[in-house]
Amino acid sequence: MYSTVIITGASSGFGKGFAERLAPHCRRMILIARRESVLQEMATAIHTQHGTTVDVWPCDLADSQARAALLTKLCTVTDKSILLINNAGLGDYGEFCTAEQERNRALIEVNMTAPVELTRTMLPAMLQADKAGIINIASLAADLAIPDFAMYAASKAFVASFSEALRIELNKTNIHVTAVCPGPVHTGFGDVARRTGKSKKEVPFRKWFYSTVPCVVNTALKAVEKNKPRCYPSLKIRIAGLFVRCAPLWLLRLIMSTRPRKATPIT
Ligand SMILES: NC(=O)c1ccc[n+]([C@@H]2O[C@H](COP(=O)([O-])OP(=O)(O)OC[C@H]3O[C@@H](n4cnc5c(N)ncnc54)[C@H](OP(=O)(O)O)[C@@H]3O)[C@@H](O)[C@H]2O)c1
């Protein structure tokens, strides 16, 4: 589908799913995340199985200096078709007033600053390419302010809004931009988002609502191919997304303020 594919957050969950799904179809793959040994293992497996050239570019996307070094390397990437998947992200379950400042900062850098900087860096090469795509992994949370998940939901609203505007700016070019809005999926995400000392029961979703990594990956790839502005992987998430986007704000506020919360309300 694309000759060069760049994936952030490639060491786990959706990112790993994208890498495995796209490996047989691309010439070169650039894998980005912090866990270098995991990425190296993936690179070896992908190269052995499919002959794809895999570059492992480990980077802590929350670190501005490490990001700057990564952007310098990305500036050298050119090809006839390029797909950038801005996937790396983290959450923080719990009330905002006890959130750690350092974690808030990391969330902002990884969820918002990194996709913006990577996109801006890759755009010149993408404009020169015959075909290019940008997949920005947002969330169903992009359309909803979520108490006890305030920073995360706000960061995903940013990703979705950024994608929509960028897409319009680029609509006369060969670059497709798609924001992907998954609902809950079992990946490493829940464990990372859970604060130290909090039990697994804190995760505020029901089992039936979950979808799967292949569903998210396949829906996202089809959507970017068809140049869809957004996609909501799985029927139940599409329905939930439609409800959230059509419901008046007062109703969403009522639902979010009356839904059961694990955190003790602040008095
Ligand atoms: N799972 C869900 O329910 C769900 C739902 C909607 C949207 N999403 C979004 O989907 C995306 C992927 O999440 P996932 O579910 O696949 O979770 P995951 O399994 O925890 O994967 C997150 C990825 O992001 C990378 N990452 C985290 N912090 C990083 C940092 N500072 N620097 C570089 N890479 C970093 C991780 O790699 P390292 O740890 O190796 O650095 C990992 O590869 C995220 O943007 C998330 O917000 C997830």
The ligand as a Tripos MOL2 file, in Angstrom:
@<TRIPOS>MOLECULE
LIG
   48    52     1     0     0
SMALL
NO_CHARGES

@<TRIPOS>ATOM
      1 N1         -6.4390    0.8260   24.0870 N.am      1 LIG1
      2 C1         -7.4590    1.6470   24.1160 C.2       1 LIG1
      3 O1         -8.4850    1.3880   24.7730 O.2       1 LIG1
      4 C2         -7.4390    2.9130   23.2910 C.ar      1 LIG1
      5 C3         -8.6600    3.5030   22.9340 C.ar      1 LIG1
      6 C4         -8.6370    4.6690   22.1740 C.ar      1 LIG1
      7 C5         -7.4420    5.2260   21.7750 C.ar      1 LIG1
      8 N2         -6.2620    4.6440   22.1580 N.ar      1 LIG1
      9 C6         -5.0140    5.2720   21.7060 C.3       1 LIG1
     10 O2         -4.3150    4.3440   20.9160 O.3       1 LIG1
     11 C7         -2.9220    4.6590   20.9240 C.3       1 LIG1
     12 C8         -2.1210    3.4020   21.1600 C.3       1 LIG1
     13 O3         -2.4230    2.9130   22.4500 O.3       1 LIG1
     14 P1         -2.4990    1.3570   22.7830 P.3       1 LIG1
     15 O4         -3.8810    1.0760   23.2100 O.co2     1 LIG1
     16 O5         -1.8960    0.5620   21.7210 O.co2     1 LIG1
     17 O6         -1.6280    1.3490   24.1340 O.3       1 LIG1
     18 P2         -0.2390    0.6710   24.4910 P.3       1 LIG1
     19 O7         -0.3060   -0.7870   24.2240 O.co2     1 LIG1
     20 O8          0.0740    1.1520   25.8750 O.co2     1 LIG1
     21 O9          0.7830    1.3360   23.4580 O.3       1 LIG1
     22 C9          1.2260    2.6430   23.6090 C.3       1 LIG1
     23 C10         2.4430    2.8360   22.7420 C.3       1 LIG1
     24 O10         2.8860    4.2040   22.9090 O.3       1 LIG1
     25 C11         4.2660    4.1760   23.2030 C.3       1 LIG1
     26 N3          4.6330    5.2800   24.0920 N.ar      1 LIG1
     27 C12         4.0800    5.6190   25.2660 C.ar      1 LIG1
     28 N4          4.7650    6.6120   25.8370 N.ar      1 LIG1
     29 C13         5.7830    6.9120   24.9840 C.ar      1 LIG1
     30 C14         6.8650    7.8250   25.0150 C.ar      1 LIG1
     31 N5          7.0640    8.6580   26.0480 N.pl3     1 LIG1
     32 N6          7.7150    7.8500   23.9690 N.ar      1 LIG1
     33 C15         7.5650    6.9960   22.9300 C.ar      1 LIG1
     34 N7          6.5730    6.1000   22.8430 N.ar      1 LIG1
     35 C16         5.7080    6.0620   23.8690 C.ar      1 LIG1
     36 C17         4.5220    2.8360   23.8930 C.3       1 LIG1
     37 O11         5.8730    2.4200   23.6740 O.3       1 LIG1
     38 P3          7.0210    2.3680   24.7850 P.3       1 LIG1
     39 O12         6.3870    2.0620   26.1030 O.co2     1 LIG1
     40 O13         7.9420    1.2840   24.2940 O.co2     1 LIG1
     41 O14         7.6540    3.7150   24.7250 O.co2     1 LIG1
     42 C18         3.5910    1.9200   23.1400 C.3       1 LIG1
     43 O15         4.1990    1.4060   21.9900 O.3       1 LIG1
     44 C19        -2.7480    5.7430   21.9820 C.3       1 LIG1
     45 O16        -2.6530    6.9890   21.3550 O.3       1 LIG1
     46 C20        -4.0210    5.6580   22.7910 C.3       1 LIG1
     47 O17        -4.3610    6.8760   23.3640 O.3       1 LIG1
     48 C21        -6.2350    3.4990   22.8960 C.ar      1 LIG1
@<TRIPOS>BOND
     1     1     2 1
     2     2     3 2
     3     2     4 1
     4     4     5 ar
     5     4    48 ar
     6     5     6 ar
     7     6     7 ar
     8     7     8 ar
     9     8     9 1
    10     8    48 ar
    11     9    10 1
    12     9    46 1
    13    10    11 1
    14    11    12 1
    15    11    44 1
    16    12    13 1
    17    13    14 1
    18    14    15 2
    19    14    16 1
    20    14    17 1
    21    17    18 1
    22    18    19 2
    23    18    20 1
    24    18    21 1
    25    21    22 1
    26    22    23 1
    27    23    24 1
    28    23    42 1
    29    24    25 1
    30    25    26 1
    31    25    36 1
    32    26    27 ar
    33    26    35 ar
    34    27    28 ar
    35    28    29 ar
    36    29    30 ar
    37    29    35 ar
    38    30    31 1
    39    30    32 ar
    40    32    33 ar
    41    33    34 ar
    42    34    35 ar
    43    36    37 1
    44    36    42 1
    45    37    38 1
    46    38    39 2
    47    38    40 1
    48    38    41 1
    49    42    43 1
    50    44    45 1
    51    44    46 1
    52    46    47 1
@<TRIPOS>SUBSTRUCTURE
     1 LIG1         1 GROUP 0 **** ****
